[in-house]
Amino acid sequence: MPRYEYRCRACGTTFELNRPMAESSAPASCPDGHDDTVKLLSTVAVTGTASSSSAAPPARPASGGGGGGGCCGGGCCG
Protein backbone atom coordinates (compact mmCIF):
# COMPACT_ATOMS: atom_id res chain seq x y z
CA MET A 1 0.00 0.00 0.00
CA PRO A 2 1.40 3.44 -0.91
CA ARG A 3 2.59 5.84 1.77
CA TYR A 4 1.63 9.51 1.45
CA GLU A 5 3.20 12.44 3.29
CA TYR A 6 1.12 15.31 4.67
CA ARG A 7 1.80 18.57 6.51
CA CYS A 8 -0.57 20.19 8.97
CA ARG A 9 -1.07 23.89 8.27
CA ALA A 10 -2.25 24.55 11.83
CA CYS A 11 0.73 23.12 13.77
CA GLY A 12 3.36 22.41 11.07
CA THR A 13 3.58 18.68 11.84
CA THR A 14 4.65 16.47 8.94
CA PHE A 15 3.24 12.93 9.00
CA GLU A 16 2.76 9.91 6.76
CA LEU A 17 -0.26 7.71 6.11
CA ASN A 18 -0.52 4.34 4.38
CA ARG A 19 -3.67 4.33 2.30
CA PRO A 20 -4.96 2.93 -1.00
CA MET A 21 -4.28 4.99 -4.13
CA ALA A 22 -8.04 5.53 -4.52
CA GLU A 23 -7.95 7.48 -1.21
CA SER A 24 -4.80 9.51 -1.93
CA SER A 25 -6.75 12.76 -2.31
CA ALA A 26 -9.06 12.18 0.66
CA PRO A 27 -8.70 14.61 3.59
CA ALA A 28 -6.29 13.57 6.34
CA SER A 29 -6.21 14.71 9.97
CA CYS A 30 -2.87 15.30 11.65
CA PRO A 31 -1.90 13.29 14.75
CA ASP A 32 -2.89 16.31 16.90
CA GLY A 33 -6.41 16.29 15.44
CA HIS A 34 -6.21 19.28 13.07
CA ASP A 35 -8.03 18.93 9.76
CA ASP A 36 -6.23 21.66 7.78
CA THR A 37 -3.62 19.49 6.05
CA VAL A 38 -1.99 19.37 2.64
CA LYS A 39 -0.53 16.38 0.79
CA LEU A 40 3.17 16.83 -0.01
CA LEU A 41 4.97 15.74 -3.14
CA SER A 42 7.38 12.98 -2.26
CA THR A 43 10.61 12.09 -3.98
CA VAL A 44 11.50 8.51 -4.71
CA ALA A 45 15.05 7.21 -4.50
CA VAL A 46 15.81 4.01 -6.36
CA THR A 47 19.15 2.42 -5.68
CA GLY A 48 20.86 -0.70 -6.93
CA THR A 49 23.59 -1.94 -9.16
CA ALA A 50 23.57 -2.60 -12.87
CA SER A 51 23.82 -6.18 -14.00
CA SER A 52 26.37 -7.21 -16.59
CA SER A 53 23.65 -7.46 -19.27
CA SER A 54 22.78 -3.77 -18.88
CA ALA A 55 26.35 -2.48 -18.69
CA ALA A 56 27.68 -0.12 -21.35
CA PRO A 57 29.18 -1.77 -24.44
CA PRO A 58 32.97 -1.85 -24.70
CA ALA A 59 34.62 1.23 -26.25
CA ARG A 60 35.75 1.06 -29.88
CA PRO A 61 39.42 1.45 -30.71
CA ALA A 62 40.39 5.08 -31.42
CA SER A 63 42.14 4.31 -34.70
CA GLY A 64 41.60 1.89 -37.48
CA GLY A 65 38.94 -0.82 -37.86
CA GLY A 66 35.32 -0.74 -37.08
CA GLY A 67 34.00 0.66 -40.35
CA GLY A 68 31.32 3.33 -40.52
CA GLY A 69 32.37 6.94 -40.15
CA GLY A 70 29.67 7.79 -37.69
CA CYS A 71 27.00 9.67 -39.59
CA CYS A 72 24.35 7.83 -41.58
CA GLY A 73 25.98 4.48 -40.93
CA GLY A 74 29.23 5.62 -42.51
CA GLY A 75 27.74 6.73 -45.82
CA CYS A 76 28.77 10.37 -45.58
CA CYS A 77 31.96 10.30 -43.53
CA GLY A 78 35.00 8.55 -44.66
C-alpha positions as a Markdown table, in Angstrom:
| # | Residue | x | y | z |
|---|---|---|---|---|
| 1 | Met | 0.0 | 0.0 | 0.0 |
| 2 | Pro | 1.4 | 3.4 | -0.9 |
| 3 | Arg | 2.6 | 5.8 | 1.8 |
| 4 | Tyr | 1.6 | 9.5 | 1.5 |
| 5 | Glu | 3.2 | 12.4 | 3.3 |
| 6 | Tyr | 1.1 | 15.3 | 4.7 |
| 7 | Arg | 1.8 | 18.6 | 6.5 |
| 8 | Cys | -0.6 | 20.2 | 9.0 |
| 9 | Arg | -1.1 | 23.9 | 8.3 |
| 10 | Ala | -2.2 | 24.6 | 11.8 |
| 11 | Cys | 0.7 | 23.1 | 13.8 |
| 12 | Gly | 3.4 | 22.4 | 11.1 |
| 13 | Thr | 3.6 | 18.7 | 11.8 |
| 14 | Thr | 4.7 | 16.5 | 8.9 |
| 15 | Phe | 3.2 | 12.9 | 9.0 |
| 16 | Glu | 2.8 | 9.9 | 6.8 |
| 17 | Leu | -0.3 | 7.7 | 6.1 |
| 18 | Asn | -0.5 | 4.3 | 4.4 |
| 19 | Arg | -3.7 | 4.3 | 2.3 |
| 20 | Pro | -5.0 | 2.9 | -1.0 |
| 21 | Met | -4.3 | 5.0 | -4.1 |
| 22 | Ala | -8.0 | 5.5 | -4.5 |
| 23 | Glu | -8.0 | 7.5 | -1.2 |
| 24 | Ser | -4.8 | 9.5 | -1.9 |
| 25 | Ser | -6.8 | 12.8 | -2.3 |
| 26 | Ala | -9.1 | 12.2 | 0.7 |
| 27 | Pro | -8.7 | 14.6 | 3.6 |
| 28 | Ala | -6.3 | 13.6 | 6.3 |
| 29 | Ser | -6.2 | 14.7 | 10.0 |
| 30 | Cys | -2.9 | 15.3 | 11.7 |
| 31 | Pro | -1.9 | 13.3 | 14.8 |
| 32 | Asp | -2.9 | 16.3 | 16.9 |
| 33 | Gly | -6.4 | 16.3 | 15.4 |
| 34 | His | -6.2 | 19.3 | 13.1 |
| 35 | Asp | -8.0 | 18.9 | 9.8 |
| 36 | Asp | -6.2 | 21.7 | 7.8 |
| 37 | Thr | -3.6 | 19.5 | 6.1 |
| 38 | Val | -2.0 | 19.4 | 2.6 |
| 39 | Lys | -0.5 | 16.4 | 0.8 |
| 40 | Leu | 3.2 | 16.8 | 0.0 |
| 41 | Leu | 5.0 | 15.7 | -3.1 |
| 42 | Ser | 7.4 | 13.0 | -2.3 |
| 43 | Thr | 10.6 | 12.1 | -4.0 |
| 44 | Val | 11.5 | 8.5 | -4.7 |
| 45 | Ala | 15.0 | 7.2 | -4.5 |
| 46 | Val | 15.8 | 4.0 | -6.4 |
| 47 | Thr | 19.1 | 2.4 | -5.7 |
| 48 | Gly | 20.9 | -0.7 | -6.9 |
| 49 | Thr | 23.6 | -1.9 | -9.2 |
| 50 | Ala | 23.6 | -2.6 | -12.9 |
| 51 | Ser | 23.8 | -6.2 | -14.0 |
| 52 | Ser | 26.4 | -7.2 | -16.6 |
| 53 | Ser | 23.7 | -7.5 | -19.3 |
| 54 | Ser | 22.8 | -3.8 | -18.9 |
| 55 | Ala | 26.4 | -2.5 | -18.7 |
| 56 | Ala | 27.7 | -0.1 | -21.3 |
| 57 | Pro | 29.2 | -1.8 | -24.4 |
| 58 | Pro | 33.0 | -1.8 | -24.7 |
| 59 | Ala | 34.6 | 1.2 | -26.3 |
| 60 | Arg | 35.7 | 1.1 | -29.9 |
| 61 | Pro | 39.4 | 1.4 | -30.7 |
| 62 | Ala | 40.4 | 5.1 | -31.4 |
| 63 | Ser | 42.1 | 4.3 | -34.7 |
| 64 | Gly | 41.6 | 1.9 | -37.5 |
| 65 | Gly | 38.9 | -0.8 | -37.9 |
| 66 | Gly | 35.3 | -0.7 | -37.1 |
| 67 | Gly | 34.0 | 0.7 | -40.4 |
| 68 | Gly | 31.3 | 3.3 | -40.5 |
| 69 | Gly | 32.4 | 6.9 | -40.2 |
| 70 | Gly | 29.7 | 7.8 | -37.7 |
| 71 | Cys | 27.0 | 9.7 | -39.6 |
| 72 | Cys | 24.3 | 7.8 | -41.6 |
| 73 | Gly | 26.0 | 4.5 | -40.9 |
| 74 | Gly | 29.2 | 5.6 | -42.5 |
| 75 | Gly | 27.7 | 6.7 | -45.8 |
| 76 | Cys | 28.8 | 10.4 | -45.6 |
| 77 | Cys | 32.0 | 10.3 | -43.5 |
| 78 | Gly | 35.0 | 8.6 | -44.7 |
